[in-house]
């Protein structure tokens, strides 16, 4: 009988493991009601919604969207337009989906911390590491399973995400259980380190509930205008005043206003970001809506407000820009740090709180010194684990005193030298040199332990072919010989360039 008991134990162990896995899966709560519960029907419905979207392409990075969460019959076209604002080529590392609880009230916010969210289109894995980090490092976050069990605000966004980007992007589902504005600010502060161009934030919210059709159009525009102004205090004041008005049928001007407020606190430090309106409709615009009492839906995107400068992040084209104040701060850091090392023998002390959030992002940078129109030093870092302002500080000293092609900078030269800074996008490996555009791309060569780079501006004013550009780089910077690039790995990158002489 011994084999029977062994088999039985194996079966029970397997069943126990499957049960544990099911415990970690958040099963659909509103499929078959808010949206089709059948994979084929849901895919067909989404294809139709996306095919009918009319929009202008956004040629820059989309940091966040506001998307409605009603039944697809009513709000699906607006949600599709929100998701369509995101270029398909963007490769986000994570998608944060934030909704305000419709079912239960609780302190702070609940982040789903393990397992998968399930829809008829498949499973989306939760980034458990981020969830646990939020819970451990912020008292405002917890894991409250009841908040997620029947809540629809996150669930209805997922099929749009899956249809457009597939099932491979990890998600971070967040439900806000409080209406306290200070709590919303604390939630945003905890999320701020993740609010960068590597992650997408989806804010799930409808707008006005149940006013007559014409009034809804006016109210929803007013609410969107106050939200898109980007000022958290203004939005709070507007929402507080809205409760004083008596409008027949009106239950709320924005059901997910706390989620919208968290977004405002997230975007507030990032002065290069801008709210852009995409689409508005309400339930009265559908054949099934009763115009005597409607629900409003906006699609809104948060984008970079300077689409002119592009940087390559991975295999996606994303906007990058710095404000004039950011550029000034980085130039001053570089110059004052060189002065401090030169005259006092120590690095400049900096106060991180004085710099914008953009300068806290971990970005690579090169610092170039020029004297009388000629190169006097240039050193940088591609893959930083420190904020941009710190990278610029360190590289400024290295360019002045550690570039082995030159003697250390003197006090007399310091007064005459000009500083140029190149903020870098990540490296992208190329398999064909036809992919290289001189003047646009910097190039990095690597062969075993030998490597070298030319910044994009090296090609300016030179009548080089791509082969000559690579030849000079291989011979003069990488030490590989004129034809050494042919056996080397070739990477390209783009740079945002500014300086004292620009």
C-alpha positions as CSV (number, residue, x, y, z in Angstrom):
1,X,0.0,0.0,0.0
2,X,3.0,2.3,0.4
3,X,2.9,3.5,-3.3
4,X,-0.7,4.6,-2.8
5,X,0.1,6.8,0.2
6,X,3.0,8.4,-1.7
7,X,0.7,9.2,-4.7
8,X,-2.0,10.5,-2.4
9,X,0.5,12.8,-0.6
10,X,1.7,14.1,-4.0
11,X,-1.8,14.8,-5.1
12,X,-2.7,16.6,-1.9
13,X,0.5,18.6,-2.0
14,X,-0.2,19.6,-5.6
15,X,-3.8,20.6,-4.7
16,X,-2.5,22.6,-1.8
17,X,-0.1,24.4,-4.1
18,X,-2.8,25.1,-6.6
19,X,-5.1,26.5,-3.8
20,X,-2.3,28.8,-2.7
21,X,-1.8,30.0,-6.2
22,X,-5.5,30.7,-6.5
23,X,-5.4,32.6,-3.3
24,X,-2.9,34.9,-4.9
25,X,-5.0,35.5,-8.0
26,X,-7.5,38.3,-8.0
27,X,-10.3,36.9,-10.1
28,X,-12.6,39.1,-12.3
29,X,-15.5,40.6,-10.4
30,X,-17.3,42.5,-13.2
31,X,-16.6,40.6,-16.3
32,X,-19.8,39.7,-18.0
33,X,-21.4,42.9,-16.8
34,X,-19.0,45.9,-17.3
35,X,-17.3,44.2,-20.2
36,X,-17.7,40.8,-22.1
37,X,-16.7,37.8,-20.0
38,X,-15.6,35.8,-23.0
39,X,-12.1,36.2,-24.4
40,X,-13.2,36.2,-28.1
41,X,-16.0,38.6,-27.5
42,X,-13.9,40.9,-25.3
43,X,-11.1,41.0,-27.9
44,X,-13.6,41.8,-30.7
45,X,-15.2,44.6,-28.5
46,X,-11.8,46.1,-27.8
47,X,-10.7,45.9,-31.4
48,X,-13.8,47.8,-32.4
49,X,-13.3,50.5,-29.8
50,X,-9.6,51.1,-30.7
51,X,-10.4,51.1,-34.5
52,X,-12.9,53.9,-33.9
53,X,-10.5,56.2,-32.0
54,X,-9.7,59.4,-33.8
55,X,-6.7,61.2,-32.3
56,X,-3.5,63.1,-33.0
57,X,-0.4,61.1,-32.3
58,X,1.6,62.3,-29.3
59,X,5.2,62.3,-30.4
60,X,6.5,62.4,-26.9
61,X,6.5,60.5,-23.6
62,X,3.1,59.8,-21.9
63,X,3.8,59.7,-18.1
64,X,0.1,59.1,-17.0
65,X,-3.4,58.9,-18.3
66,X,-6.8,59.4,-16.7
67,X,-9.3,56.9,-18.0
68,X,-12.9,56.1,-17.2
69,X,-14.1,52.9,-15.5
70,X,-17.8,52.5,-16.4
71,X,-19.2,49.7,-18.5
72,X,-17.6,49.6,-22.0
73,X,-21.0,50.3,-23.6
74,X,-20.9,53.7,-22.0
75,X,-17.3,54.7,-21.5
76,X,-15.3,52.3,-23.6
77,X,-14.6,54.7,-26.5
78,X,-13.2,57.3,-24.1
79,X,-11.0,54.7,-22.4
80,X,-9.7,53.5,-25.8
81,X,-8.8,57.1,-26.7
82,X,-6.9,57.4,-23.4
83,X,-4.9,54.3,-24.0
84,X,-4.4,55.2,-27.7
85,X,-2.5,58.3,-26.6
86,X,0.3,56.0,-25.6
87,X,2.6,55.1,-28.5
88,X,2.8,51.3,-28.9
89,X,6.6,51.4,-29.0
90,X,6.9,52.5,-25.4
91,X,8.4,49.8,-23.1
92,X,7.3,50.6,-19.6
93,X,8.9,48.6,-16.8
94,X,5.7,48.8,-14.7
95,X,2.1,50.1,-14.8
96,X,0.7,51.7,-11.7
97,X,-3.1,51.7,-11.7
98,X,-4.7,53.9,-9.1
99,X,-8.4,53.9,-8.3
100,X,-10.6,55.3,-5.4
101,X,-12.6,52.7,-3.5
102,X,-16.3,52.4,-4.4
103,X,-17.0,49.7,-1.8
104,X,-15.1,50.1,1.4
105,X,-13.5,52.9,3.4
106,X,-10.2,52.5,5.1
107,X,-7.1,54.5,6.1
108,X,-4.5,55.2,3.4
109,X,-4.2,53.0,0.4
110,X,-4.1,49.3,-0.3
111,X,-1.6,47.9,-2.8
112,X,-2.1,44.4,-4.1
113,X,1.2,42.7,-3.1
114,X,1.4,39.3,-4.8
115,X,0.1,37.1,-7.5
116,X,-1.9,38.1,-10.5
117,X,-4.9,40.1,-11.6
118,X,-7.0,37.9,-14.0
119,X,-9.2,39.0,-16.9
120,X,-10.6,37.0,-19.8
121,X,-7.5,38.1,-21.8
122,X,-5.1,36.4,-19.3
123,X,-3.0,37.1,-16.3
124,X,-1.2,40.3,-15.3
125,X,1.6,39.7,-12.8
126,X,1.7,42.1,-9.8
127,X,5.2,43.6,-9.0
128,X,5.4,42.2,-5.5
129,X,8.8,43.8,-4.8
130,X,7.4,47.3,-5.4
131,X,4.2,46.6,-3.4
132,X,6.2,45.3,-0.5
133,X,8.6,48.3,-0.7
134,X,5.6,50.7,-0.5
135,X,4.1,48.8,2.5
136,X,7.4,48.6,4.4
137,X,8.6,52.1,3.8
138,X,5.4,54.1,4.0
139,X,2.8,54.0,6.8
140,X,0.1,55.1,4.4
141,X,0.3,51.9,2.4
142,X,-1.0,48.5,3.5
143,X,-2.4,45.3,1.9
144,X,-6.2,45.2,2.6
145,X,-7.6,42.3,0.4
146,X,-11.2,43.4,0.8
147,X,-10.4,46.6,-1.0
148,X,-9.6,44.7,-4.2
149,X,-12.1,41.8,-4.2
150,X,-15.1,43.5,-5.8
151,X,-13.6,46.9,-6.8
152,X,-14.1,47.6,-10.5
153,X,-12.0,50.8,-11.0
154,X,-8.8,48.9,-11.6
155,X,-10.2,45.8,-13.2
156,X,-11.9,47.6,-16.1
157,X,-8.6,49.2,-17.2
158,X,-6.8,45.9,-17.5
159,X,-8.3,44.6,-20.8
160,X,-7.4,47.9,-22.5
161,X,-3.8,47.5,-21.2
162,X,-3.6,43.9,-22.3
163,X,-5.1,44.5,-25.7
164,X,-2.6,47.3,-26.5
165,X,0.5,46.1,-24.7
166,X,0.1,42.4,-23.9
167,X,0.4,40.6,-20.6
168,X,4.1,41.0,-19.9
169,X,4.2,44.4,-18.1
170,X,4.0,44.0,-14.3
171,X,1.3,46.0,-12.6
172,X,1.0,47.8,-9.3
173,X,-2.7,48.0,-8.3
174,X,-3.5,50.7,-5.8
175,X,-6.9,51.4,-4.2
176,X,-7.3,54.6,-2.2
177,X,-9.6,54.2,0.8
178,X,-9.5,57.6,2.3
179,X,-10.8,61.1,1.3
180,X,-8.3,62.9,3.5
181,X,-6.3,65.3,1.3
182,X,-3.2,65.1,3.5
183,X,-3.3,61.3,3.1
184,X,-3.4,61.7,-0.7
185,X,-0.3,63.8,-0.5
186,X,1.4,61.2,1.6
187,X,0.4,58.5,-1.0
188,X,1.9,60.6,-3.8
189,X,5.1,61.2,-1.8
190,X,5.5,57.4,-1.4
191,X,4.9,56.9,-5.1
192,X,7.1,59.7,-6.2
193,X,10.4,57.7,-6.7
194,X,8.5,55.5,-9.2
195,X,7.0,58.4,-11.1
196,X,9.4,58.6,-13.9
197,X,9.7,57.8,-17.6
198,X,10.2,54.1,-16.9
199,X,6.7,53.6,-15.5
200,X,3.1,54.4,-16.7
201,X,0.5,55.6,-14.3
202,X,-3.2,55.0,-15.0
203,X,-5.7,57.1,-13.0
204,X,-9.1,55.4,-13.0
205,X,-12.0,57.8,-12.7
206,X,-15.3,58.9,-14.1
207,X,-16.5,62.5,-13.7
208,X,-20.0,63.9,-12.9
209,X,-22.6,61.4,-11.8
210,X,-26.3,61.8,-12.7
211,X,-26.9,65.5,-13.6
212,X,-28.9,66.2,-16.8
213,X,-27.0,65.9,-20.1
214,X,-26.4,69.6,-20.8
215,X,-25.4,70.4,-17.2
216,X,-23.0,67.5,-17.2
217,X,-21.2,68.9,-20.3
218,X,-20.6,72.2,-18.4
219,X,-19.7,70.7,-15.1
220,X,-17.3,68.1,-16.5
221,X,-15.4,70.8,-18.5
222,X,-15.1,72.9,-15.4
223,X,-13.8,70.0,-13.4
224,X,-11.3,69.0,-16.0
225,X,-10.1,72.6,-16.4
226,X,-9.4,72.8,-12.6
227,X,-7.7,69.4,-12.7
228,X,-5.6,70.1,-15.7
229,X,-4.3,73.3,-14.3
230,X,-1.9,71.0,-12.4
231,X,-2.3,72.8,-9.0
232,X,-3.3,70.5,-6.1
233,X,-4.5,73.4,-3.9
234,X,-6.7,74.8,-6.6
235,X,-8.3,71.4,-7.2
236,X,-8.9,70.9,-3.5
237,X,-10.6,74.3,-3.2
238,X,-12.7,73.6,-6.3
239,X,-13.9,70.2,-5.0
240,X,-14.6,71.7,-1.6
241,X,-16.7,74.5,-3.1
242,X,-18.5,72.1,-5.4
243,X,-20.2,70.5,-2.4
244,X,-21.9,73.8,-1.6
245,X,-23.7,73.9,-5.0
246,X,-27.1,72.3,-5.3
247,X,-27.6,70.7,-8.7
248,X,-30.5,68.3,-9.3
249,X,-29.3,64.7,-9.5
250,X,-25.6,65.5,-9.0
251,X,-23.9,63.0,-6.7
252,X,-20.3,63.9,-7.4
253,X,-18.2,65.9,-9.9
254,X,-15.5,63.2,-10.0
255,X,-15.9,59.9,-8.3
256,X,-12.1,59.2,-8.3
257,X,-11.2,62.7,-7.2
258,X,-8.7,61.4,-4.6
259,X,-6.9,59.5,-7.3
260,X,-6.8,62.6,-9.4
261,X,-5.4,64.5,-6.5
262,X,-2.7,62.0,-6.0
263,X,-1.7,62.5,-9.7
264,X,-1.6,66.3,-9.1
265,X,0.7,65.8,-6.2
266,X,2.9,63.5,-8.3
267,X,3.1,65.9,-11.3
268,X,3.5,69.1,-9.2
269,X,7.3,68.9,-8.8
270,X,7.8,68.1,-12.5
271,X,7.5,71.5,-14.2
272,X,8.2,70.0,-17.7
273,X,5.0,67.9,-17.5
274,X,1.7,69.1,-19.0
275,X,-1.9,67.9,-18.9
276,X,-3.4,67.4,-22.3
277,X,-7.1,66.7,-23.0
278,X,-7.9,63.9,-25.4
279,X,-11.7,63.2,-25.4
280,X,-14.9,63.9,-23.6
281,X,-18.2,62.1,-23.7
282,X,-20.9,61.2,-21.3
283,X,-23.4,58.3,-21.1
284,X,-26.0,60.4,-22.8
285,X,-23.9,60.3,-26.0
286,X,-24.6,56.5,-26.3
287,X,-27.8,54.9,-27.6
288,X,-28.3,53.4,-24.2
289,X,-27.9,56.5,-22.0
290,X,-30.7,58.4,-20.3
291,X,-30.0,62.1,-20.9
292,X,-32.0,63.1,-17.8
293,X,-29.2,61.8,-15.6
294,X,-25.8,61.0,-17.1
295,X,-22.2,60.1,-16.1
296,X,-19.3,62.0,-17.6
297,X,-16.0,60.6,-19.0
298,X,-12.8,62.3,-19.8
299,X,-9.6,60.9,-21.3
300,X,-6.6,63.0,-20.3
301,X,-2.9,62.4,-20.7
302,X,0.1,63.8,-18.8
303,X,3.0,64.4,-21.3
304,X,6.2,66.3,-21.6
305,X,5.6,69.8,-22.7
306,X,8.6,70.0,-25.0
307,X,8.2,67.5,-27.9
308,X,11.1,69.0,-29.8
309,X,14.0,67.2,-28.1
310,X,14.0,63.4,-28.3
311,X,16.0,60.9,-26.3
312,X,16.0,57.1,-26.9
313,X,15.0,55.1,-23.8
314,X,15.4,51.5,-24.6
315,X,13.7,51.0,-27.9
316,X,11.2,53.8,-27.4
317,X,11.3,57.4,-28.4
318,X,10.6,59.6,-25.5
319,X,10.6,63.3,-25.0
320,X,13.2,64.8,-22.6
321,X,13.8,68.3,-21.7
322,X,15.2,70.5,-18.9
323,X,13.9,73.9,-17.9
324,X,16.2,76.9,-18.1
325,X,16.4,76.8,-14.3
326,X,17.5,73.1,-14.4
327,X,20.2,73.8,-17.0
328,X,21.4,76.8,-15.0
329,X,21.6,74.6,-11.8
330,X,23.6,71.9,-13.5
331,X,26.1,74.4,-15.0
332,X,26.5,76.1,-11.6
333,X,27.1,72.7,-10.0
334,X,29.8,71.8,-12.5
335,X,31.6,75.2,-12.4
336,X,31.3,75.6,-8.6
337,X,32.5,72.0,-8.0
338,X,35.6,72.5,-10.2
339,X,36.3,75.7,-8.3
340,X,35.9,73.9,-5.0
341,X,38.3,71.1,-5.9
342,X,40.7,73.5,-7.5
343,X,40.9,76.0,-4.6
344,X,39.8,74.0,-1.5
345,X,40.7,70.4,-2.4
346,X,37.2,69.1,-1.8
347,X,34.0,68.4,-3.6
348,X,31.2,71.0,-3.5
349,X,28.6,70.4,-0.9
350,X,25.1,70.5,-2.4
351,X,21.6,70.6,-1.0
352,X,19.4,68.1,-2.9
353,X,16.2,69.8,-1.8
354,X,17.2,72.9,-3.9
355,X,16.9,71.0,-7.2
356,X,13.8,70.0,-9.2
357,X,12.6,66.4,-9.4
358,X,14.0,66.1,-12.9
359,X,17.5,66.5,-11.5
360,X,16.9,63.7,-9.1
361,X,16.3,61.2,-11.9
362,X,19.2,58.7,-12.4
363,X,20.5,59.8,-15.8
364,X,23.8,59.4,-17.5
365,X,25.8,62.6,-18.4
366,X,29.1,63.8,-19.9
367,X,30.7,67.0,-18.9
368,X,32.9,68.6,-21.6
369,X,35.4,71.5,-21.0
370,X,36.5,73.6,-23.9
371,X,39.3,76.2,-24.0
372,X,39.7,78.7,-26.9
373,X,37.4,76.5,-29.0
374,X,39.4,73.3,-28.3
375,X,38.6,70.3,-26.2
376,X,40.2,70.6,-22.7
377,X,38.5,67.6,-21.0
378,X,35.5,65.3,-21.3
379,X,34.4,62.5,-19.1
380,X,31.0,61.0,-18.4
381,X,29.0,58.0,-17.2
382,X,26.4,56.0,-19.1
383,X,24.6,54.0,-16.5
384,X,24.3,55.9,-13.2
385,X,22.9,54.7,-9.9
386,X,22.9,58.3,-8.6
387,X,20.7,61.4,-9.4
388,X,21.7,63.5,-12.4
389,X,22.9,66.5,-10.3
390,X,25.3,64.2,-8.5
391,X,26.6,62.6,-11.8
392,X,27.3,66.1,-13.2
393,X,29.1,67.1,-10.0
394,X,31.4,64.0,-10.1
395,X,32.0,64.2,-13.9
396,X,32.9,67.9,-13.8
397,X,35.8,67.1,-11.5
398,X,36.9,64.1,-13.5
399,X,36.8,66.2,-16.8
400,X,38.9,68.9,-15.2
401,X,41.5,66.8,-13.3
402,X,41.3,63.1,-14.4
403,X,41.1,63.1,-18.2
404,X,44.4,61.3,-19.0
405,X,44.7,63.1,-22.4
406,X,45.3,66.4,-20.6
407,X,47.2,67.8,-17.6
408,X,44.9,68.8,-14.7
409,X,43.1,72.1,-15.2
410,X,44.9,75.2,-13.8
411,X,43.5,78.2,-12.0
412,X,44.3,80.4,-14.9
413,X,42.5,78.0,-17.4
414,X,39.5,77.7,-15.1
415,X,38.6,81.4,-15.6
416,X,38.6,80.9,-19.4
417,X,37.2,77.4,-19.8
418,X,33.6,76.9,-21.0
419,X,31.4,74.0,-19.8
420,X,29.0,71.9,-21.8
421,X,26.8,69.1,-20.4
422,X,25.3,66.2,-22.3
423,X,22.5,64.3,-20.6
424,X,22.3,60.8,-22.1
425,X,19.6,58.4,-23.0
426,X,20.4,54.7,-22.5
427,X,22.4,52.7,-24.9
428,X,20.8,50.9,-27.8
429,X,22.8,48.1,-29.6
430,X,22.8,48.3,-33.4
431,X,23.5,45.5,-35.8
432,X,23.9,47.6,-38.9
433,X,25.8,50.9,-39.2
434,X,23.1,52.2,-41.5
435,X,21.1,52.8,-38.2
436,X,23.6,55.4,-37.1
437,X,22.7,59.1,-37.9
438,X,25.7,61.4,-37.6
439,X,24.9,64.5,-35.5
440,X,21.9,62.7,-33.9
441,X,23.5,59.7,-32.4
442,X,26.5,59.3,-30.1
443,X,28.3,56.0,-30.5
444,X,29.9,53.7,-28.0
445,X,32.2,50.9,-29.1
446,X,33.2,47.9,-26.9
447,X,35.5,45.0,-27.6
448,X,36.5,43.0,-24.6
449,X,38.2,45.4,-22.2
450,X,38.6,48.2,-24.7
451,X,35.9,50.8,-25.3
452,X,35.3,54.4,-26.3
453,X,32.6,56.9,-27.2
454,X,32.0,59.9,-29.3
455,X,29.2,62.2,-28.3
456,X,26.7,63.3,-31.0
457,X,28.3,66.8,-31.3
458,X,31.7,65.3,-32.2
459,X,30.4,64.9,-35.8
460,X,29.3,68.6,-36.1
461,X,31.4,70.6,-38.6
462,X,33.2,67.5,-39.9
463,X,32.5,66.0,-43.3
464,X,32.8,62.5,-42.1
465,X,31.1,59.4,-43.4
466,X,29.7,56.9,-40.8
467,X,32.7,54.7,-41.5
468,X,35.1,57.5,-40.9
469,X,33.3,58.5,-37.7
470,X,33.7,54.9,-36.5
471,X,37.3,54.7,-37.7
472,X,38.3,57.8,-35.7
473,X,36.4,56.5,-32.7
474,X,37.9,53.0,-32.8
475,X,41.5,54.3,-33.3
476,X,41.6,57.5,-31.2
477,X,39.2,56.6,-28.3
478,X,38.9,52.9,-28.0
479,X,42.4,51.9,-29.0
480,X,41.2,49.3,-31.4
481,X,42.8,50.5,-34.6
482,X,41.1,52.1,-37.6
483,X,39.1,49.0,-38.5
484,X,38.6,47.9,-35.0
485,X,34.9,48.9,-35.0
486,X,34.2,46.1,-37.4
487,X,34.8,43.5,-34.7
488,X,33.3,45.5,-31.8
489,X,29.9,45.9,-30.3
490,X,28.3,49.1,-31.5
491,X,25.8,51.1,-29.4
492,X,24.1,54.4,-30.1
493,X,22.5,56.9,-27.8
494,X,21.1,60.4,-28.0
495,X,21.8,63.4,-25.8
496,X,20.2,66.6,-24.5
497,X,23.0,69.1,-24.9
498,X,23.4,72.6,-23.3
499,X,26.2,74.7,-22.0
500,X,27.6,78.1,-21.3
501,X,28.3,78.8,-24.9
502,X,24.9,77.6,-26.2
